[in-house]
Amino acid sequence: MTEFDDYTQPLVSVIIPTYNRLEYLQEAIASAVNQTYRHLDILVCDNCSDLSPQAIIDSFQDSRIRLWRNTKNLGMVANIKNGFKMAWGKYVASLHDDDIWEEDFLVKLVPMLEANPHLAVAFSDCYIINSKGIIDHELTAKNSQTFKRSELKTGIYQPFYEQGIINMSVASANAAVIRKEVVNWDEIPLEVGGCYDLYINYLCSRSGLGAYYSSEKLTRYRQHPQSDTLTDNPISNIRKAKNHLFCYEQFIADPNLEKFQAYFQQRLLAANFVLAQSFLQDGQPETARFYFSKIIQQKKNSLRAILGLLLTFIPKSERIPIWEIAGFKGQG
């Protein structure tokens, strides 16, 4: 037992957005219920699933759990925004319906926020698990390296633009606790889509407050065939690229982020290339042509963009071999 088991300690709201994942939802809720930090408000935000999760919630017989069920599907961003806005706690933490927290996740992060009022967020490293919940140690190490958490030491970072926006080390979707008052949740535009966690990182870092990082792996991020990060089809890639474009255009317009302009411009070019390539894959060569041309206007020596532009004038049956030889993703 610790001092943070006492209900006199600050309330933490756990937001669990869910949609048609009853098989995983029970595990996610259980990992919140089993936290050694006990003073919780657990809000399950159901985005009009085919079956209500009420029976699963009732099975826990825990008065800390409440359900908000949308009468229609609002989309991912609106659903989780509503959850944050309905939260009662001083601190909020998002837990995806297919992810899991270690039982000491909150008890190791909340005290740092309480002891340091100049912190906006506390976050940790995480495990990667498969559809059966088994830890993939190779993917876990790769994930930590990709998001530069493997290079971070436990401690406070202030400012944390680099950790929050550039390296995206802060996994605010499943491995962070946020001081609720720091973020104006109405400021999260629907256009951010699947990049909503990146945008939350932006709003937190823009506050000028700091971030605390624990190098312990205190959460488990599940990768499975239905994961948005693993979905690889033109429509999905178009959606995600547009989300990235919107975010980086906002970041470029922020004078506080002027030192990172070159990086954001590179990200914009990358998102435009994904858009062009995906529209070509989706059988929309005219739209793809627009985005390839846009890249060439900004980077005249982009050979891949020039080749992509040429491919938009070639019939699909003749395009595929050239596409594959050039190393483009998927088939054109």
Beta strands, then each sheet from edge to edge (+ up, - down):
strand 1: 12-18
strand 2: 40-46
strand 3: 65-69
strand 4: 91-94
strand 5: 100-101
strand 6: 119-129
strand 7: 155-157
strand 8: 176-179
strand 9: 210-222
sheet 1: 3+ 2+ 1+ 4+ 8- 6+ 9+ 5-
sheet 2: 3+ 2+ 1+ 4+ 8- 6+ 9+ 7-
end
